[in-house]
Amino acid sequence: MKNIIICIPSLEYGGAERVTVRLAKEFSKKYNVTIITMYSAVNEYSLDKKVGRINLSKKNIIQKSLEFRNIIKEKKPEFLIVMFAPMYVFVHYSLVGLNIPKIVSERNDPNNFAGKKIVKLLYQYTLSKADGAVFQTKQARDYYLNKYNIKNRIIYNPISIDELPLYYEEIRKKTIVNVGRLHEQKNQLLLIESIIAIHDQIPEYELLIYGEGELREELQSHINKANAQNYIKLVGKSNKVLELINDASLFVLSSNFEGMPNVLIEAMCLGMPVISTDCPCGGPAELIENGVNGILVDIGNKEQLSNAILKIIKNSQMSKKLGQNAKELQRTLNLEEIAKQWLEFCCEIREGLEK
C-alpha cells in the first residue's frame, strides 16, 4: 500500500487530535498511515495498531526540521495532511524543494489567533501556499478566500458510531453538562453565572463541567463566592466523558468561538438536547437548526442562555424532540463518509499537481 502522512503537534486529549486518530484508522484500510507529532504528552489518544507514529525527537527546531524532512524523503507519501494551520509554517519551510502534495486543515476560528500579529500573518500567508486546504465551516473558508486563492473543501468532523454509548432511553438524570478546556475561549463562566441566576427555579438540577485548564481556580472561586458548590462542580478530565454525560438532561456549549466543535457533535449524536452559543466561525450554526435539533443563543448573553435552559428543562416534550432530531446527525457525519471526502479531495489535489 502507498504511504500517507498526517502531521499534528501531539495526540494529547483534544478535538482535533480525536479527529486525527479516527481518520487515521479509517485511512489505514487503504493506505499505510503514519502520524508525525512534534512532541508527546502525558494524556494521549491511543492509535489503531495499523497506524504508525513518529514523534520528532530533536529539541532544536532546526534539527527537528531536518529530522522531519528526512522522514518525508524516506516515506515518499502520496500526500501529507497537516491538522493545524499554525503547524503548516514548520511543514512548509521544512519541505522546500520537495514535490509532496500538502493539504492543511484550519481547525479553529482564524479571526481569533492568540499569537502576535506578525506570527498570524506569517502562518496565514504560508497556508495560502499549501496545495489544498480543508475547512470545517463556511465562515473559515470565506475568511481565507477573501485573501487568497487556494483549492479547498469544507469537510465536517466525523463521528465514530462504534465509540458512542448506546442511546439512553431511561429517565435522564437532573444534570446539565459542559465539556471543554477551562479557558476563556470556552467561557464556562457564562454558563456558571446562568445556572446561578436560575438555580431557585430548578433547585434539583446540578451543573457538571468536564475539563481542566488555566481558569480552574478562578472558576472555582466564583462558584465558592456564590455558595454554589453543591450544585456546580468542576469534575476534571476523563477519557470516558461520553459515557459519563450520556444520561444527562442537557448539554450546553457556551464558547466565545469554535471551529466545528466535536463535543457538540457527539452530544447531539448521543440524542441529547443541546444549547450552544452562535459563535464564530459558524460551527454550531451549521450543526443546529434553531428550535429543531437544538437551541442557539447569542455569545455572552446570560439572559438568553438562562431562558433557553429553563425552556428545555421545563418542557419534557420539547426536550425529547430536540434530542431525537439531534441524533439524526449520525447519518451525515459517519466516519466512513467523512474519510471518503478527505481522500477524494487529497487525491484530487495530487492528481492536479501531476498534470
N, C-alpha and C positions, 0 to 999 in steps of 0.2 A: 504493500500500500504506500501511497505517497504521503509526504510529511506536511503538516501544518503546525504553525507555532502561534501560541496565544501569550501575549505579554501583559502582565499586571503587576503592580507594586508588591502585593503579597496576597496570601489567601486567608488573611485574618477575617473573622466573622464580619460580614457586611453584605449589602445588597448586590453590588457589582461582583463581588467575589463569589457569592452563591450562584449568580447567573453564569459566571465563567465556568464553575465546576459542572453545572448542569449541561451547558452547551458542549464542553469538552467531552463529557461522557457520550453524548449523542453523536458528536462528530467522529468519535473513535470507532463507530460502526463502519465508516468508510475510509478513514484516514488514520495514520499514525499521528497522534496528537501529543505535543509537548507544551507544557506551561512553563514559561520562564518568569521568575519573580526577582525583584530587586533585593528583598530581604525576607526572612522568616519571622513569624510571630508566635506568641505563646498559644493563643486560641485560633486554630486554623481549621478550615474545612478539609475533610479527607477526600482523596481522589479515588476514582474508579481504578482498578488495578491495570486497566489497559491504557491509562493516561500517564504520560511521563511528567516529571517535574525536575527542573533545573533551577536552583537558587544561586544567583550570581554571588560568588564568594569573596571577590575583591572588595576592599574597603574604599580605596581611592576611586573617584568617579571616572577618571581617565582609564584606569586599569579595568574597571567594570565595563566600560565601553568597548575596550579591546577584547575582553573575555566574551562579551555578548556578540561582537562582530564575528569572532572565530567560530562560535557555536552556529550562527546562521550560515556561515560559509560551509561548515561541515554538514549541516542538516539539509541545506538547499530546499527550503519549504516551497510548496506551491504558492502559498501566500502567508502573510503574517498579520495577525489581528492584535491591535493594541486597545486594551479595555478602559484606559483612562486617557483623556485628551492631554493633560499635562505631561504624562509619561512619553507622549509621542515626540517631545523635544529630544529626549535621550535617544529614542529609537531612530529618529530621522538622521541625526548627526552621527550616530554610531555606524550607520549603514550607507553613508555617502559613497556612491560609486558602485554599489551592489544592486543589481536589477531584480529586486524582490518586490512583488506586489504588496503594498502596505495599506491596510484598512484600519482606520481609527474609529473608536466609538466614544462619543460625548455622553457621559453618564449623568450630568447634572445640569443646573441652570447656568449657562455661560455668562449671564449678567451678574452672577454672584460669586465671582472668583475671589478667593480670600487673600491671594498674594499681592505683591506690588504690581503697579500698573504696567511697568516695563516687562515684567515676567508674563503677565496676562497677554500683552501684545505679542511677545515672543512665541508663546505656545499657540496662540490663535493663528498667527502668521504661519507657523510651522505646520499646523493642522491643515492649512489650505494647500500645502504641498503634498499631502497624502494622495494616494491613488484613488481612494474612496473613503467615504465616511458614513457611519451608521448613527442615526439619531433616534432618540426614544419618543420625541414629541415634535409636533409641527412648529411650535414656538422656537425650540432649539435649532431646528433645521433652518427656519427663516432667519434667525439671527446671523447665521453664517452665510446664507445665500445672499443676504443683503450686502455682504462684504466681499465674498469670494465665490468663484465659480468652481464647484467641486462636485464630482459624481457622488450621489448619496441615495440612501434608502432609510425610511422610517421603519424600525422593527421594534415591537414591544418586547418586554421581558417575558420569558416563558414561565410556565408553571409545570412542575413535575407532579402529575396526578398521583403517582406511586408514593410520593413523600407526604401527601396530605393525610391527616387523620380522617377517619370516617365522619360523614356528616352527623352532627349532634342532633338527635331527634327528641331528646328528653327536655324537661323544663330547664331553661337556662338559669345559671347562677346569677345572682344580682350583683354582677361586676361589670365595670366599664374598663376597657383595656387600651393601652397605648404601647407601642414598641418602637424603640429608636434610641440612638445615642443621646445622652443628656447634654445637649448642645444648643446654642442659640438658634441654629437653623431649624431645629425640631420644635422649638417654642412650647415645651411642656408646661411652662409657667402659665401660658394662656389657658390650657386645659385645667390645670390645678385651680386657678382662680375661678374658672367657670363652674367647677364642681363645688367649690366652697360657697359660691353665690347661691346655688340651688339645693344645697345639702338638706335644708329643713323641709324641702318638698319631696325629697327622695331619701330619707334618712337610712333606709335599709340597704342602699347601694354603696359599694366601695369602688375606688379607682385604683387599679394596679398598673404601674408603669414599669415596663421591662427594658433594661438597658443600663449602660454605665457611661460616664463621661465627666468632663471637666466641671459641669454645673451641679453635680450631685449635692455638694454641701450647701450651695445656695438654694437649691430647690427644697432640700430637707429643712433648712432654716425657715423658709417661707411656710412650709407645712406645719412646722412646730409653732410658729408665731400665731397661726390661725387655729391652733389646737385641733388640727385635722389628722393627727397621726393614726387615729382609729379607723379612718375611712379613706385615707390616701396613703399609698405605700409605694416606695421605690424598691422594687424586688430584685433588681440586678439583672445580669445577663443569664441567658440559658440557651443551650443548643437544642432544646426541645420546646421552644416557645410556642410552636403551633399547637402542640398537644395541651399546653398549659392554658392557652386562650380559647380553645375550641368551644368550651361550654359557656363563654361569656355572653352577656346580653347585648353588648355594643362595643364596636371598635371605633376609636377616634384618632385621626391624624391631624395634628394642629400646626404643621410646619409652615415656616415663612417661605420656603422654596424647596423644590424637589425636582428630580428627574422623572423617571417613571417608578414610583415607589413600590418596591417588591412586597413590603409588608402589607400595603393596602390591597394589592392584587391577591395575596394569599388569604387575607381576611375575607375578601369578597368570595373567593373560590371555596372557602370553608362554609359559605352560606350565612355569614354574619351580617347583620345590619351595620352599615358604616356611615360615618360622618367624616368629611375632610375639608380642610381649608382649600379654597380655589386658588392655589398658589402657582407662581411661575416655576418651571417653564411649561405648565399646562398638563402635566401627567394626570393628576386627579380628575381634571375636567374631561380628559379623553377616556377615562375609565367609567366615570359616574355620569349617568343621565339623571339630573337632579330630580328627586322625588320618585324615581322609578326603581333604581337599584342602589340608591344611597342619597345622601344629602350633602350639598356643598354650601360652605359659609365663607364669608369674606375673611381675609387674613387679619389676625389680631382683633377680631370683633367678638368680645366676650359675651355680649348680649345675644348675638346671633347663635353662637355656639351653645350657650346655656339653653336657649329656647329650642334648638334642634335636639339636644339631648333629652329634654323633657318631652318633646313631641313624640320621639320614638319610644321612650320608656313607658309613657302613659297610654300608648296606643299599641296593644299587642298585635292587632290585625295588621297594622301598618308595618310594624317591626318584622313580622313573619314574611310579608310580601316583599319588603326590601331585601331581606336575606335570600329568599328564593330566587329573585331576579338577579341578585349579585352573583349567585352560584353559576349562572349561565356563562360567566366569563371563562370557565374551564374549557369551553368548546373552542374558543378562538385563540386562547393563549397556551394550548398544549405544547409541550416541549418538542415533539416531533415536527410540528408545523413551523414553529419559530426557528428551529435549527435548519430546516429546509430553506427558509427565507434567507438566512445568513449564508448558507453555502451557495445558493443560487447567485446572490449578489457578489460574493467573493470570487466565484468562478467567472462571472461576467466581467469583473474588473481585470482579472488575469488574462482572459481571452482578448479583451480590448487592448491591453498592452502588447500582446503578441502580434497584433495585426500591423 
